[in-house]
Each structure stands twice: as structure tokens, then as C-alpha cells.
């Protein structure tokens, strides 16, 4: 997921929705993208607690150390990609596409694993669990909401929209759908409705919400 976020950002076509708010904050204040990512994800964890209350799985408190690692990897991957700046538009689109597929794979593996997920995906899963929503539509709505908030913050801070372009919109619209595609191809529901790994790419697609 860190790689996907960084590739989308390096495409120069905008940020990924999940990193849009931290990116705007990092432009305004001295903390790094990874550091603001940790702060925002802790807010997401608090929202999960408020939504699920007694139903919140205690193992999900491990989102805290996972988010620390995730945030550090964002700064680390950005350092590794510091010399990579695609200039031609088709290369920017290619980089954006790679980022979307990498980010969606991270989301799908967390959903299938059903152990510890990052706080952003944990919040999406909390919405799904609480109100019996579908993954693709919920993820798209969540990402779109983050973009709207980030755009509003950018206008407030800079009087213009920064870091949000066509790439942000594309990733907001497609990452959830790609994640659903991954889930349908590398997992199947067991007799209790829980997803388990299955690498048979020729099986008939199950009804995955």
C-alpha cells in the first residue's frame, strides 16, 4: 500500500485519496507525509471505536504499530523514489495505473486476511460491518469523501487546490473496484461466509460484496 500511495503521488497527477489529507497538511506544516499519515489514521481508529463500540475486535488495536510501520514505509519509499519524476504524460498515467493496482492489492489482502488492517481500511470495514454495505461502493464513497475534505483544506490554506488532480479522481473511482476484482480472483467464501485464500483463477466468480 505504501508503494501504491507513493507511485500515485510520483505520477504528478495528484495524490491517492487515502493520502490526500496528510499530503495537504504536509504542505502546510513541517511534519512529513508519513507522520501526518499516522495522525490521520489514529483518528480513523478512534472513529472505528465509536462506530463498532463493544463489537470492535481488540486485535485491531494492533493497527497502531501497523500504522507506525506503514507511515515509516511511506517516507522510506518516497526517499527511494526521490529521483523518479516521469515527465511524459503517458508515463505519468502508467505510473498512476501501477500505483492504483498496488494500492488495491494491499486493500484486498487486508480484507481477505481478516486479522489486522490499516486504520483507513479498518474504518471502511467498520462501515460495512455496522450497516451491511458493499465493499466496492463503500470504498469509493469513503475515498471520494477524503478527496472532498482535502480539496476544502487546500482551498482554505492556499486559496487554490493543490495535490488533487485527475489522478486523485481516477484512484478514488477505481481502487475499490480493483480490490473487489482481486478478492473475487484470489479468495472464496467458506461455509461461514468468511473469505479464504484461493489462487484458482479459473473458478466461477462468487458473489463478493
Number of C-alpha atoms within 10 A of each C-alpha: 19 22 20 24 24 26 27 29 25 22 26 21 21 22 31 32 30 25 28 28 25 24 26 23 20 17 16 12 10 10 13 17 22 24 18 21 26 22 14 17 24 18 14 19 22 13 16 22 19 12 16 15 10 9 12 14 12 10 10 19 15 14 21 17 12 17 22 17 14 19 21 19 17 23 18 16 16 21 12 11 14 10 9 12 13 15 10 10 12 11 13 21 18 16 22 29 21 17 26 28 19 21 26 25 22 20 25 23 17 16 21 19 14 15 12 19 24 24 27 24 22 23 24 21 22 23 20 17 14 11 9 11 16 16 20 19 16 16 28 19 16 19 25 19 15 18 25 15 13 25 21 15 18 23 12 11 15 12 10 11 16 19 23 23 16 14 24 24 18 17 29 25 19 18 27 26 18 21 25 23 17 19 26 22 19 18 23 23 16 10 7 6 9 12 19 16 15 14 11 11 11 7 12 10 13 12 8 16 13
